[in-house]
Amino acid sequence: MPHPAIVKDNVAVITGGASGIGFAAATAFACAGMKVCIADVDETRLAEAATKLSSVTAATNVMTLAVDVGTVESVTELERAVRKRFGGTDILMNNAGIQPGSTLFGEPDHWQRIIAVNMWGVINGSRIFAPGMIARGKPGLIINTGSKQGITTPPGDPAYNVSKAGVKAFTEALQHELRNTKDCHVAAHLLIPGFVFTGLTAKGRTEKPAGAWTPEQTVDFMLARLEAGDFYILCPDNDVPRSLDEKRMLWAAGDIVENRPPLSRWHPDYADAFKKFVERG
């Protein structure tokens, strides 16, 4: 049985919904008979996405809105517009994200934009939508898209890592708050994609690498794990087994416990130790 929030005539709102994982989720929710709102910054892509969705659901079940998730005003208008059109929200998927690359001492405006979209977009969406979702008094979902990089924090893209680490910490706090709220039937979940071939990861490639999942595979996995009740929806991919992901995450936590240098997995003095840790089984 699908999650009880994923039922005909319920309402799903997806930010970053015009492409990639967001659009795949919007399509899955629409195919389940839900009313869908896709929010994105690109009006052209929004129009194209709405046209595609019309092949799986009635046009009256689809709305689009250009939204800058990094601003409270824009997300507040999104919530108000959805409530006016559809009566409220049952599923919120805070999925909007950017990854233009970053350096530690790069332009501050660049850092601020990455954190505004990736982290504040999740915070704004959750804080603005959750009260109304709780008040509906029925099962609901807030799905926040994180990243493995927010847990293992590899070197090379610090602003992205910081933003996704913030999404993890916020979503954990959000679920704790929801489960301790009287008469609340809304649950939060952290989606942790693997290597997914989208516009964010294509980097000029036109064909999906063998190691990557499609957005549709990722959403199928997400729906199955929502049904199972997972909070951490840790997606594998075709090159990295879940066991290796788990080892990388355990090693990252071990840096603190063992008082190793930060990011010791990439420290030459710990290369052999990490290899043995992975091989230990």
Accessible surface in RSA format (square Angstrom, percent):
REM  Atomic radii and reference values for relative SASA: ProtOr
REM  Chains: A
REM  Algorithm: Lee & Richards
REM  Probe-radius: 1.40
REM  Slices: 20
REM RES _ NUM      All-atoms   Total-Side   Main-Chain    Non-polar    All polar
REM                ABS   REL    ABS   REL    ABS   REL    ABS   REL    ABS   REL
RES MET A   1   187.31  97.0 149.98  99.3  37.33  88.9 120.10 102.1  67.21  89.0
RES PRO A   2    77.91  56.8  66.42  60.5  11.49  41.8  70.43  58.1   7.48  46.5
RES HIS A   3    28.91  15.8  25.86  18.0   3.05   7.8  13.52  13.9  15.39  17.9
RES PRO A   4    81.40  59.3  67.55  61.6  13.85  50.3  73.83  61.0   7.57  47.0
RES ALA A   5     0.06   0.1   0.00   0.0   0.06   0.1   0.06   0.1   0.00   0.0
RES ILE A   6    14.50   8.3  10.30   7.7   4.20  10.1  10.30   7.4   4.20  11.4
RES VAL A   7    65.81  43.3  61.49  55.7   4.32  10.4  65.81  57.2   0.00   0.0
RES LYS A   8   148.14  72.3 131.00  80.4  17.13  40.8  96.78  87.1  51.36  54.7
RES ASP A   9    76.32  53.5  64.67  64.4  11.65  27.5  21.96  51.7  54.36  54.2
RES ASN A  10    11.23   7.7  11.11  10.7   0.12   0.3   0.12   0.3  11.11  10.7
RES VAL A  11     1.75   1.2   1.75   1.6   0.00   0.0   1.75   1.5   0.00   0.0
RES ALA A  12     0.00   0.0   0.00   0.0   0.00   0.0   0.00   0.0   0.00   0.0
RES VAL A  13     0.00   0.0   0.00   0.0   0.00   0.0   0.00   0.0   0.00   0.0
RES ILE A  14     0.00   0.0   0.00   0.0   0.00   0.0   0.00   0.0   0.00   0.0
RES THR A  15     5.82   4.1   5.82   5.9   0.00   0.0   3.52   4.7   2.30   3.5
RES GLY A  16    14.61  18.0   0.00   N/A  14.61  18.0  10.60  29.1   4.01   9.0
RES GLY A  17     0.00   0.0   0.00   N/A   0.00   0.0   0.00   0.0   0.00   0.0
RES ALA A  18    11.15  10.3   0.00   0.0  11.15  25.4   0.00   0.0  11.15  29.5
RES SER A  19    47.13  39.8  39.47  52.7   7.66  17.6  28.05  59.7  19.08  26.7
RES GLY A  20    22.21  27.4   0.00   N/A  22.21  27.4   9.74  26.7  12.47  27.9
RES ILE A  21    19.32  11.0  16.05  12.0   3.27   7.9  16.05  11.6   3.27   8.9
RES GLY A  22     0.04   0.1   0.00   N/A   0.04   0.1   0.00   0.0   0.04   0.1
RES PHE A  23    36.23  18.1  36.23  22.4   0.00   0.0  36.23  22.0   0.00   0.0
RES ALA A  24     6.66   6.1   0.76   1.2   5.91  13.4   2.78   3.9   3.89  10.3
RES ALA A  25     0.02   0.0   0.00   0.0   0.02   0.0   0.02   0.0   0.00   0.0
RES ALA A  26     0.00   0.0   0.00   0.0   0.00   0.0   0.00   0.0   0.00   0.0
RES THR A  27    37.27  26.5  37.27  37.8   0.00   0.0  36.63  49.2   0.64   1.0
RES ALA A  28    26.12  24.0  12.37  19.1  13.74  31.3  19.86  28.0   6.25  16.6
RES PHE A  29     0.44   0.2   0.44   0.3   0.00   0.0   0.44   0.3   0.00   0.0
RES ALA A  30     2.93   2.7   0.00   0.0   2.93   6.7   0.00   0.0   2.93   7.8
RES CYS A  31    82.77  62.6  47.94  53.5  34.83  81.9  27.00  68.4  55.77  60.1
RES ALA A  32    42.01  38.6  17.32  26.7  24.69  56.2  30.45  42.9  11.56  30.6
RES GLY A  33    22.09  27.2   0.00   N/A  22.09  27.2  19.80  54.3   2.29   5.1
RES MET A  34     0.05   0.0   0.00   0.0   0.05   0.1   0.00   0.0   0.05   0.1
RES LYS A  35    58.38  28.5  58.38  35.8   0.00   0.0  13.21  11.9  45.17  48.1
RES VAL A  36     0.03   0.0   0.03   0.0   0.00   0.0   0.03   0.0   0.00   0.0
RES CYS A  37     0.00   0.0   0.00   0.0   0.00   0.0   0.00   0.0   0.00   0.0
RES ILE A  38     0.00   0.0   0.00   0.0   0.00   0.0   0.00   0.0   0.00   0.0
RES ALA A  39     0.60   0.6   0.34   0.5   0.26   0.6   0.51   0.7   0.09   0.2
RES ASP A  40    11.16   7.8   6.73   6.7   4.42  10.5   4.42  10.4   6.73   6.7
RES VAL A  41    92.73  61.0  69.30  62.7  23.43  56.5  71.10  61.8  21.63  58.7
RES ASP A  42    52.61  36.9  46.68  46.5   5.93  14.0  12.50  29.4  40.11  40.0
RES GLU A  43   122.63  70.4 113.56  85.9   9.07  21.6  39.22  75.9  83.41  68.1
RES THR A  44    92.13  65.5  85.36  86.5   6.77  16.1  53.89  72.4  38.24  57.8
RES ARG A  45    93.76  39.4  92.83  47.3   0.92   2.2  35.77  48.9  57.98  35.1
RES LEU A  46     6.12   3.4   6.12   4.4   0.00   0.0   6.12   4.3   0.00   0.0
RES ALA A  47    60.86  56.0  51.37  79.3   9.49  21.6  58.68  82.6   2.18   5.8
RES GLU A  48    93.68  53.8  88.03  66.6   5.65  13.5  37.23  72.0  56.45  46.1
RES ALA A  49     1.80   1.7   0.09   0.1   1.71   3.9   1.42   2.0   0.38   1.0
RES ALA A  50    28.66  26.4  24.68  38.1   3.98   9.1  24.98  35.2   3.68   9.8
RES THR A  51    96.76  68.8  88.06  89.3   8.70  20.7  66.61  89.5  30.14  45.6
RES LYS A  52   125.02  61.0 115.59  70.9   9.44  22.5  69.31  62.4  55.71  59.3
RES LEU A  53     0.93   0.5   0.49   0.4   0.44   1.1   0.93   0.7   0.00   0.0
RES SER A  54    58.24  49.2  37.18  49.6  21.06  48.5  21.03  44.8  37.21  52.1
RES SER A  55    96.21  81.3  55.01  73.4  41.20  94.9  51.95 110.6  44.25  62.0
RES VAL A  56    62.83  41.3  33.02  29.9  29.80  71.8  41.80  36.3  21.03  57.0
RES THR A  57    20.61  14.7   5.61   5.7  15.00  35.8  13.27  17.8   7.34  11.1
RES ALA A  58    56.59  52.0  40.85  63.0  15.73  35.8  51.01  71.8   5.58  14.8
RES ALA A  59    73.75  67.8  58.40  90.1  15.34  34.9  60.49  85.2  13.25  35.1
RES THR A  60   104.23  74.1  95.60  96.9   8.63  20.6  83.78 112.5  20.45  30.9
RES ASN A  61    33.93  23.4  33.88  32.7   0.06   0.1   0.00   0.0  33.93  32.8
RES VAL A  62    14.03   9.2   5.55   5.0   8.48  20.4   5.55   4.8   8.48  23.0
RES MET A  63    17.65   9.1  13.17   8.7   4.48  10.7  17.65  15.0   0.00   0.0
RES THR A  64    48.70  34.6  30.20  30.6  18.50  44.1   2.05   2.8  46.65  70.5
RES LEU A  65    49.94  27.8  46.44  33.2   3.50   8.8  49.94  35.1   0.00   0.0
RES ALA A  66    45.49  41.8  22.86  35.3  22.63  51.5  23.36  32.9  22.13  58.6
RES VAL A  67     5.48   3.6   0.73   0.7   4.75  11.4   3.26   2.8   2.22   6.0
RES ASP A  68    44.70  31.3  41.96  41.8   2.74   6.5  21.03  49.5  23.67  23.6
RES VAL A  69     8.47   5.6   8.14   7.4   0.33   0.8   8.14   7.1   0.33   0.9
RES GLY A  70    18.86  23.3   0.00   N/A  18.86  23.3   0.61   1.7  18.25  40.9
RES THR A  71    51.74  36.8  47.76  48.4   3.99   9.5  48.55  65.2   3.19   4.8
RES VAL A  72    81.44  53.6  79.27  71.8   2.17   5.2  79.27  68.9   2.17   5.9
RES GLU A  73   132.69  76.2 123.29  93.3   9.40  22.4  71.21 137.7  61.48  50.2
RES SER A  74    26.05  22.0  17.61  23.5   8.44  19.4  16.32  34.8   9.73  13.6
RES VAL A  75     2.33   1.5   2.33   2.1   0.00   0.0   2.33   2.0   0.00   0.0
RES THR A  76    41.44  29.5  41.44  42.0   0.00   0.0  36.62  49.2   4.82   7.3
RES GLU A  77    77.27  44.4  77.23  58.4   0.04   0.1  36.93  71.4  40.33  32.9
RES LEU A  78     0.34   0.2   0.34   0.2   0.00   0.0   0.34   0.2   0.00   0.0
RES GLU A  79    23.39  13.4  22.83  17.3   0.56   1.3   2.22   4.3  21.17  17.3
RES ARG A  80   116.56  48.9 115.95  59.1   0.61   1.5  46.92  64.1  69.65  42.2
RES ALA A  81    19.28  17.7  12.77  19.7   6.51  14.8  17.46  24.6   1.81   4.8
RES VAL A  82     0.29   0.2   0.29   0.3   0.00   0.0   0.29   0.3   0.00   0.0
RES ARG A  83   117.42  49.3 110.91  56.5   6.50  15.5  42.21  57.7  75.20  45.6
RES LYS A  84   190.52  92.9 155.57  95.5  34.95  83.2 108.53  97.7  81.99  87.3
RES ARG A  85   114.95  48.3  85.83  43.8  29.12  69.3  39.67  54.2  75.28  45.6
RES PHE A  86    25.79  12.9   5.53   3.4  20.26  52.7  10.40   6.3  15.39  44.0
RES GLY A  87    49.15  60.6   0.00   N/A  49.15  60.6  29.57  81.1  19.59  43.9
RES GLY A  88     7.34   9.0   0.00   N/A   7.34   9.0   7.34  20.1   0.00   0.0
RES THR A  89     7.44   5.3   4.36   4.4   3.08   7.3   1.99   2.7   5.45   8.2
RES ASP A  90     2.10   1.5   0.71   0.7   1.39   3.3   1.39   3.3   0.71   0.7
RES ILE A  91     0.00   0.0   0.00   0.0   0.00   0.0   0.00   0.0   0.00   0.0
RES LEU A  92     0.27   0.2   0.27   0.2   0.00   0.0   0.27   0.2   0.00   0.0
RES MET A  93     0.00   0.0   0.00   0.0   0.00   0.0   0.00   0.0   0.00   0.0
RES ASN A  94     2.97   2.1   1.79   1.7   1.18   2.8   2.04   4.9   0.93   0.9
RES ASN A  95    18.76  12.9  11.32  10.9   7.44  17.9   0.39   0.9  18.37  17.8
RES ALA A  96    18.43  16.9  12.41  19.1   6.02  13.7  13.62  19.2   4.81  12.7
RES GLY A  97    28.27  34.9   0.00   N/A  28.27  34.9   5.40  14.8  22.87  51.2
RES ILE A  98    53.42  30.4  53.39  39.8   0.03   0.1  53.42  38.5   0.00   0.0
RES GLN A  99    36.86  20.6  24.71  18.1  12.15  28.9   2.42   5.2  34.44  26.1
RES PRO A 100    79.11  57.7  34.07  31.1  45.04 163.7  48.40  40.0  30.71 190.9
RES GLY A 101    28.83  35.6   0.00   N/A  28.83  35.6  26.68  73.2   2.15   4.8
RES SER A 102    11.74   9.9   0.08   0.1  11.66  26.9   4.21   9.0   7.53  10.5
RES THR A 103    91.88  65.4  86.39  87.6   5.49  13.1  77.38 103.9  14.50  21.9
RES LEU A 104   110.86  61.7  93.35  66.8  17.51  44.0  93.35  65.6  17.51  47.1
RES PHE A 105   189.21  94.7 154.61  95.8  34.60  90.0 160.90  97.6  28.31  81.0
RES GLY A 106    29.31  36.1   0.00   N/A  29.31  36.1  19.14  52.5  10.17  22.8
RES GLU A 107   126.11  72.4 119.75  90.6   6.37  15.2  48.98  94.7  77.13  63.0
RES PRO A 108    83.84  61.1  79.09  72.1   4.75  17.3  83.64  69.1   0.20   1.2
RES ASP A 109   106.30  74.5 100.31  99.8   6.00  14.2  32.37  76.2  73.94  73.7
RES HIS A 110    69.09  37.8  63.62  44.2   5.47  14.0  43.23  44.6  25.86  30.1
RES TRP A 111    47.54  19.1  47.54  23.0   0.00   0.0  47.17  25.2   0.37   0.6
RES GLN A 112   116.67  65.2 109.13  79.8   7.53  17.9  45.21  96.2  71.46  54.2
RES ARG A 113    97.03  40.7  93.96  47.9   3.07   7.3  52.80  72.2  44.23  26.8
RES ILE A 114     0.75   0.4   0.75   0.6   0.00   0.0   0.75   0.5   0.00   0.0
RES ILE A 115    34.45  19.6  34.45  25.7   0.00   0.0  34.45  24.8   0.00   0.0
RES ALA A 116    21.68  19.9  21.15  32.6   0.53   1.2  21.46  30.2   0.22   0.6
RES VAL A 117     9.36   6.2   8.95   8.1   0.41   1.0   8.95   7.8   0.41   1.1
RES ASN A 118     0.24   0.2   0.00   0.0   0.24   0.6   0.00   0.0   0.24   0.2
RES MET A 119    39.12  20.3  39.09  25.9   0.02   0.1  31.31  26.6   7.80  10.3
RES TRP A 120   117.82  47.3 117.82  57.0   0.00   0.0  97.88  52.2  19.94  32.3
RES GLY A 121     4.90   6.0   0.00   N/A   4.90   6.0   3.01   8.3   1.88   4.2
RES VAL A 122     3.85   2.5   3.49   3.2   0.36   0.9   3.49   3.0   0.36   1.0
RES ILE A 123    23.84  13.6  23.84  17.8   0.00   0.0  23.84  17.2   0.00   0.0
RES ASN A 124     5.19   3.6   4.35   4.2   0.85   2.0   0.85   2.0   4.35   4.2
RES GLY A 125     2.16   2.7   0.00   N/A   2.16   2.7   2.16   5.9   0.00   0.0
RES SER A 126     0.67   0.6   0.54   0.7   0.12   0.3   0.54   1.2   0.12   0.2
RES ARG A 127   167.87  70.5 149.62  76.3  18.25  43.5  35.24  48.2 132.63  80.4
RES ILE A 128    40.25  22.9  24.68  18.4  15.57  37.5  29.72  21.4  10.52  28.6
RES PHE A 129     2.50   1.2   1.44   0.9   1.05   2.7   1.45   0.9   1.05   3.0
RES ALA A 130     8.80   8.1   8.80  13.6   0.00   0.0   8.80  12.4   0.00   0.0
RES PRO A 131    81.60  59.5  71.96  65.6   9.64  35.1  76.66  63.3   4.94  30.7
RES GLY A 132    32.13  39.6   0.00   N/A  32.13  39.6  26.12  71.7   6.01  13.5
RES MET A 133     4.45   2.3   2.13   1.4   2.31   5.5   2.28   1.9   2.17   2.9
RES ILE A 134    41.56  23.7  37.44  27.9   4.13   9.9  37.69  27.1   3.88  10.5
RES ALA A 135    86.65  79.7  48.00  74.1  38.65  87.9  59.45  83.7  27.21  72.1
RES ARG A 136    76.54  32.1  45.80  23.3  30.74  73.2  27.89  38.1  48.66  29.5
RES GLY A 137    45.55  56.2   0.00   N/A  45.55  56.2  21.63  59.4  23.92  53.6
RES LYS A 138    73.36  35.8  70.10  43.0   3.26   7.8  44.72  40.3  28.64  30.5
RES PRO A 139    52.59  38.3  51.92  47.3   0.67   2.4  51.92  42.9   0.67   4.1
RES GLY A 140     2.52   3.1   0.00   N/A   2.52   3.1   1.94   5.3   0.58   1.3
RES LEU A 141     0.00   0.0   0.00   0.0   0.00   0.0   0.00   0.0   0.00   0.0
RES ILE A 142     0.00   0.0   0.00   0.0   0.00   0.0   0.00   0.0   0.00   0.0
RES ILE A 143     0.00   0.0   0.00   0.0   0.00   0.0   0.00   0.0   0.00   0.0
RES ASN A 144     0.00   0.0   0.00   0.0   0.00   0.0   0.00   0.0   0.00   0.0
RES THR A 145    11.10   7.9  10.40  10.5   0.70   1.7  10.40  14.0   0.70   1.1
RES GLY A 146     2.77   3.4   0.00   N/A   2.77   3.4   0.72   2.0   2.05   4.6
RES SER A 147    15.62  13.2  11.72  15.6   3.90   9.0   3.45   7.3  12.17  17.1
RES LYS A 148    30.16  14.7  29.98  18.4   0.17   0.4  29.02  26.1   1.14   1.2
RES GLN A 149    47.42  26.5  47.39  34.6   0.04   0.1  13.46  28.6  33.97  25.8
RES GLY A 150     4.67   5.8   0.00   N/A   4.67   5.8   0.25   0.7   4.42   9.9
RES ILE A 151    36.49  20.8  21.79  16.2  14.71  35.4  24.18  17.4  12.32  33.4
RES THR A 152    14.39  10.2  12.35  12.5   2.04   4.9   5.24   7.0   9.16  13.8
RES THR A 153    46.47  33.0  44.99  45.6   1.48   3.5  31.35  42.1  15.11  22.8
RES PRO A 154    31.14  22.7  30.04  27.4   1.10   4.0  30.04  24.8   1.10   6.9
RES PRO A 155    76.11  55.5  49.28  44.9  26.83  97.5  56.49  46.6  19.61 121.9
RES GLY A 156    65.86  81.2   0.00   N/A  65.86  81.2  37.99 104.3  27.86  62.4
RES ASP A 157    16.88  11.8  16.24  16.2   0.64   1.5  12.03  28.3   4.84   4.8
RES PRO A 158    29.04  21.2  25.08  22.9   3.97  14.4  29.04  24.0   0.00   0.0
RES ALA A 159     0.00   0.0   0.00   0.0   0.00   0.0   0.00   0.0   0.00   0.0
RES TYR A 160    15.96   7.5  15.96   9.1   0.00   0.0   1.80   1.3  14.17  17.5
RES ASN A 161     8.99   6.2   8.98   8.7   0.01   0.0   4.59  11.1   4.40   4.2
RES VAL A 162    71.71  47.2  66.49  60.2   5.22  12.6  69.40  60.3   2.31   6.3
RES SER A 163     0.00   0.0   0.00   0.0   0.00   0.0   0.00   0.0   0.00   0.0
RES LYS A 164     7.36   3.6   6.53   4.0   0.82   2.0   1.24   1.1   6.12   6.5
RES ALA A 165    34.76  32.0  30.22  46.6   4.54  10.3  30.80  43.4   3.96  10.5
RES GLY A 166    18.19  22.4   0.00   N/A  18.19  22.4  15.12  41.5   3.07   6.9
RES VAL A 167     0.26   0.2   0.01   0.0   0.25   0.6   0.26   0.2   0.00   0.0
RES LYS A 168    59.75  29.1  59.75  36.7   0.00   0.0  26.46  23.8  33.29  35.5
RES ALA A 169    59.83  55.0  52.52  81.1   7.31  16.6  53.99  76.0   5.84  15.5
RES PHE A 170    41.69  20.9  35.85  22.2   5.84  15.2  41.19  25.0   0.50   1.4
RES THR A 171     0.00   0.0   0.00   0.0   0.00   0.0   0.00   0.0   0.00   0.0
RES GLU A 172    52.24  30.0  43.76  33.1   8.47  20.2  24.29  47.0  27.94  22.8
RES ALA A 173    61.31  56.4  49.15  75.9  12.16  27.7  56.59  79.7   4.72  12.5
RES LEU A 174    19.89  11.1  15.23  10.9   4.67  11.7  19.61  13.8   0.28   0.8
RES GLN A 175    35.14  19.6  35.14  25.7   0.00   0.0   6.98  14.9  28.16  21.4
RES HIS A 176    96.81  52.9  96.73  67.2   0.08   0.2  66.59  68.6  30.22  35.2
RES GLU A 177   112.48  64.6 111.35  84.2   1.13   2.7  34.28  66.3  78.19  63.8
RES LEU A 178     4.62   2.6   3.46   2.5   1.16   2.9   3.50   2.5   1.13   3.0
RES ARG A 179   161.41  67.8 122.08  62.2  39.33  93.6  53.74  73.4 107.67  65.3
RES ASN A 180   101.27  69.8  65.07  62.9  36.21  87.2  30.19  72.7  71.08  68.7
RES THR A 181    48.16  34.3  36.32  36.8  11.84  28.2  33.44  44.9  14.72  22.3
RES LYS A 182   179.20  87.4 154.08  94.5  25.11  59.8 106.89  96.2  72.30  77.0
RES ASP A 183   104.50  73.2  86.36  86.0  18.15  42.9  32.81  77.2  71.69  71.5
RES CYS A 184    24.37  18.4   0.06   0.1  24.31  57.1   0.00   0.0  24.37  26.3
RES HIS A 185   100.77  55.1  82.21  57.1  18.56  47.5  52.96  54.6  47.81  55.6
RES VAL A 186     7.48   4.9   0.53   0.5   6.95  16.7   0.92   0.8   6.56  17.8
RES ALA A 187    27.78  25.5  27.57  42.5   0.21   0.5  27.78  39.1   0.00   0.0
RES ALA A 188     0.80   0.7   0.00   0.0   0.80   1.8   0.00   0.0   0.80   2.1
RES HIS A 189    11.43   6.2  11.43   7.9   0.00   0.0  10.47  10.8   0.96   1.1
RES LEU A 190     1.72   1.0   1.72   1.2   0.00   0.0   1.72   1.2   0.00   0.0
RES LEU A 191     0.15   0.1   0.15   0.1   0.00   0.0   0.15   0.1   0.00   0.0
RES ILE A 192     3.49   2.0   3.49   2.6   0.00   0.0   3.49   2.5   0.00   0.0
RES PRO A 193    17.23  12.6  12.51  11.4   4.71  17.1  12.51  10.3   4.71  29.3
RES GLY A 194    17.53  21.6   0.00   N/A  17.53  21.6   4.17  11.5  13.35  29.9
RES PHE A 195    65.80  32.9  57.22  35.4   8.58  22.3  63.83  38.7   1.97   5.6
RES VAL A 196     6.30   4.1   5.50   5.0   0.80   1.9   5.50   4.8   0.80   2.2
RES PHE A 197    38.49  19.3  33.37  20.7   5.11  13.3  33.37  20.2   5.11  14.6
RES THR A 198    21.18  15.1  12.41  12.6   8.77  20.9  17.64  23.7   3.55   5.4
RES GLY A 199    75.50  93.1   0.00   N/A  75.50  93.1  40.71 111.7  34.79  77.9
RES LEU A 200    69.67  38.8  53.97  38.6  15.69  39.4  58.67  41.2  11.00  29.6
RES THR A 201    30.40  21.6  30.02  30.4   0.38   0.9  30.21  40.6   0.19   0.3
RES ALA A 202    17.53  16.1  17.53  27.1   0.00   0.0  17.53  24.7   0.00   0.0
RES LYS A 203   157.54  76.9 114.63  70.3  42.91 102.2 106.02  95.4  51.52  54.9
RES GLY A 204    76.35  94.2   0.00   N/A  76.35  94.2  43.52 119.4  32.83  73.5
RES ARG A 205   106.78  44.8  92.66  47.2  14.12  33.6  57.19  78.2  49.59  30.1
RES THR A 206   129.87  92.4  96.80  98.1  33.07  78.8  77.06 103.5  52.81  79.8
RES GLU A 207   142.09  81.6 131.98  99.9  10.10  24.1  49.64  96.0  92.45  75.5
RES LYS A 208    78.64  38.4  54.11  33.2  24.53  58.4  42.87  38.6  35.77  38.1
RES PRO A 209    31.53  23.0  19.96  18.2  11.57  42.1  31.53  26.0   0.00   0.0
RES ALA A 210    91.29  83.9  68.39 105.5  22.90  52.1  76.71 108.0  14.58  38.6
RES GLY A 211     4.19   5.2   0.00   N/A   4.19   5.2   0.57   1.6   3.61   8.1
RES ALA A 212     0.00   0.0   0.00   0.0   0.00   0.0   0.00   0.0   0.00   0.0
RES TRP A 213    32.39  13.0  32.39  15.7   0.00   0.0  28.19  15.0   4.21   6.8
RES THR A 214    40.38  28.7  40.33  40.9   0.06   0.1  37.42  50.3   2.97   4.5
RES PRO A 215    19.92  14.5  19.92  18.2   0.00   0.0  19.92  16.4   0.00   0.0
RES GLU A 216    99.27  57.0  97.47  73.7   1.80   4.3  57.86 111.9  41.41  33.8
RES GLN A 217    77.44  43.3  72.96  53.3   4.48  10.7  29.88  63.6  47.56  36.1
RES THR A 218     0.07   0.0   0.07   0.1   0.00   0.0   0.03   0.0   0.04   0.1
RES VAL A 219     2.66   1.7   2.51   2.3   0.15   0.4   2.66   2.3   0.00   0.0
RES ASP A 220    92.91  65.1  85.34  84.9   7.58  17.9  27.28  64.2  65.63  65.5
RES PHE A 221    48.55  24.3  42.80  26.5   5.75  15.0  47.95  29.1   0.60   1.7
RES MET A 222     0.03   0.0   0.03   0.0   0.00   0.0   0.00   0.0   0.03   0.0
RES LEU A 223    44.63  24.9  40.53  29.0   4.10  10.3  40.82  28.7   3.81  10.3
RES ALA A 224    51.75  47.6  42.13  65.0   9.62  21.9  46.98  66.2   4.77  12.6
RES ARG A 225    80.96  34.0  80.96  41.3   0.00   0.0   7.71  10.5  73.25  44.4
RES LEU A 226     2.49   1.4   0.03   0.0   2.46   6.2   0.03   0.0   2.46   6.6
RES GLU A 227    94.56  54.3  68.38  51.7  26.18  62.3  19.44  37.6  75.12  61.3
RES ALA A 228    61.29  56.3  20.20  31.2  41.09  93.5  31.93  45.0  29.35  77.8
RES GLY A 229    53.60  66.1   0.00   N/A  53.60  66.1  27.80  76.3  25.80  57.8
RES ASP A 230    42.43  29.7  35.78  35.6   6.64  15.7  12.08  28.4  30.35  30.3
RES PHE A 231    39.67  19.8  33.80  20.9   5.87  15.3  34.07  20.7   5.60  16.0
RES TYR A 232   104.95  49.0  97.05  55.2   7.90  20.6  74.70  56.1  30.25  37.3
RES ILE A 233     0.24   0.1   0.00   0.0   0.24   0.6   0.24   0.2   0.00   0.0
RES LEU A 234    10.54   5.9   9.08   6.5   1.45   3.7   9.08   6.4   1.45   3.9
RES CYS A 235     1.17   0.9   1.17   1.3   0.00   0.0   1.17   3.0   0.00   0.0
RES PRO A 236    31.21  22.7  30.75  28.0   0.46   1.7  30.75  25.4   0.46   2.8
RES ASP A 237    18.31  12.8   6.71   6.7  11.61  27.4   0.17   0.4  18.14  18.1
RES ASN A 238    82.44  56.9  46.93  45.4  35.51  85.5  19.72  47.5  62.73  60.6
RES ASP A 239   105.94  74.2  77.22  76.9  28.73  67.9  25.20  59.3  80.74  80.5
RES VAL A 240    27.15  17.9  26.71  24.2   0.43   1.0  26.77  23.3   0.38   1.0
RES PRO A 241    76.33  55.6  66.14  60.3  10.19  37.0  75.75  62.5   0.58   3.6
RES ARG A 242   114.01  47.9 109.58  55.9   4.43  10.6  47.32  64.7  66.69  40.4
RES SER A 243    69.80  59.0  64.17  85.6   5.63  13.0  46.94 100.0  22.86  32.0
RES LEU A 244    40.38  22.5  38.45  27.5   1.93   4.8  40.37  28.4   0.00   0.0
RES ASP A 245     4.58   3.2   4.07   4.0   0.51   1.2   0.42   1.0   4.16   4.1
RES GLU A 246    68.49  39.3  66.63  50.4   1.86   4.4  23.57  45.6  44.92  36.7
RES LYS A 247    32.24  15.7  32.24  19.8   0.00   0.0  20.83  18.8  11.41  12.2
RES ARG A 248    62.76  26.3  61.49  31.3   1.26   3.0   4.69   6.4  58.06  35.2
RES MET A 249    33.14  17.2  28.59  18.9   4.55  10.8  13.87  11.8  19.27  25.5
RES LEU A 250   112.18  62.5 104.47  74.7   7.70  19.4 105.10  73.8   7.07  19.0
RES TRP A 251    13.72   5.5  12.39   6.0   1.33   3.1  13.72   7.3   0.00   0.0
RES ALA A 252    26.71  24.6  16.50  25.5  10.21  23.2  19.21  27.1   7.50  19.9
RES ALA A 253    55.59  51.1  47.94  74.0   7.65  17.4  53.88  75.9   1.71   4.5
RES GLY A 254    12.76  15.7   0.00   N/A  12.76  15.7  12.47  34.2   0.29   0.7
RES ASP A 255    16.93  11.9  14.42  14.4   2.51   5.9   8.28  19.5   8.65   8.6
RES ILE A 256   147.42  83.9 129.30  96.3  18.13  43.7 135.25  97.4  12.17  33.0
RES VAL A 257   121.43  79.9  89.95  81.4  31.48  75.9  96.74  84.1  24.69  67.0
RES GLU A 258   112.63  64.7  88.80  67.2  23.82  56.7  20.26  39.2  92.36  75.4
RES ASN A 259   136.33  94.0 115.66 111.8  20.67  49.8  25.52  61.4 110.81 107.1
RES ARG A 260    38.92  16.3  26.98  13.8  11.94  28.4  11.87  16.2  27.06  16.4
RES PRO A 261    44.95  32.8  37.54  34.2   7.41  26.9  44.51  36.7   0.44   2.7
RES PRO A 262   118.28  86.2 101.74  92.7  16.54  60.1 107.26  88.6  11.02  68.5
RES LEU A 263    65.99  36.8  59.47  42.5   6.52  16.4  60.81  42.7   5.19  14.0
RES SER A 264     0.00   0.0   0.00   0.0   0.00   0.0   0.00   0.0   0.00   0.0
RES ARG A 265    49.87  20.9  37.46  19.1  12.41  29.5   6.93   9.5  42.95  26.0
RES TRP A 266   100.16  40.2  69.01  33.4  31.16  73.2  54.73  29.2  45.43  73.7
RES HIS A 267    58.96  32.2  54.13  37.6   4.83  12.4  32.60  33.6  26.36  30.7
RES PRO A 268   115.22  84.0  89.84  81.9  25.38  92.2  98.34  81.2  16.88 104.9
RES ASP A 269   113.96  79.8  79.86  79.5  34.10  80.6  22.41  52.7  91.55  91.3
RES TYR A 270    58.82  27.5  58.82  33.5   0.00   0.0  27.35  20.6  31.47  38.8
RES ALA A 271    53.94  49.6  46.30  71.5   7.64  17.4  49.49  69.7   4.45  11.8
RES ASP A 272   103.03  72.2 100.93 100.5   2.10   5.0  24.71  58.2  78.32  78.1
RES ALA A 273    42.33  38.9  34.10  52.6   8.23  18.7  39.20  55.2   3.13   8.3
RES PHE A 274    29.88  15.0  29.88  18.5   0.00   0.0  29.88  18.1   0.00   0.0
RES LYS A 275   127.44  62.2 123.75  75.9   3.69   8.8  69.87  62.9  57.57  61.3
RES LYS A 276   136.23  66.5 132.37  81.2   3.85   9.2  78.56  70.7  57.67  61.4
RES PHE A 277    34.67  17.3  34.67  21.5   0.00   0.0  34.67  21.0   0.00   0.0
RES VAL A 278    45.54  30.0  35.42  32.1  10.12  24.4  35.42  30.8  10.12  27.5
RES GLU A 279   117.31  67.4  83.82  63.4  33.49  79.7  46.53  90.0  70.78  57.8
RES ARG A 280   170.96  71.8 135.53  69.1  35.43  84.4  68.27  93.3 102.69  62.2
RES GLY A 281    86.42 106.6   0.00   N/A  86.42 106.6  66.79 183.3  19.63  44.0
END  Absolute sums over single chains surface
CHAIN  1 A    13499.0      10732.4       2766.6       8079.9       5419.1
END  Absolute sums over all chains
TOTAL         13499.0      10732.4       2766.6       8079.9       5419.1
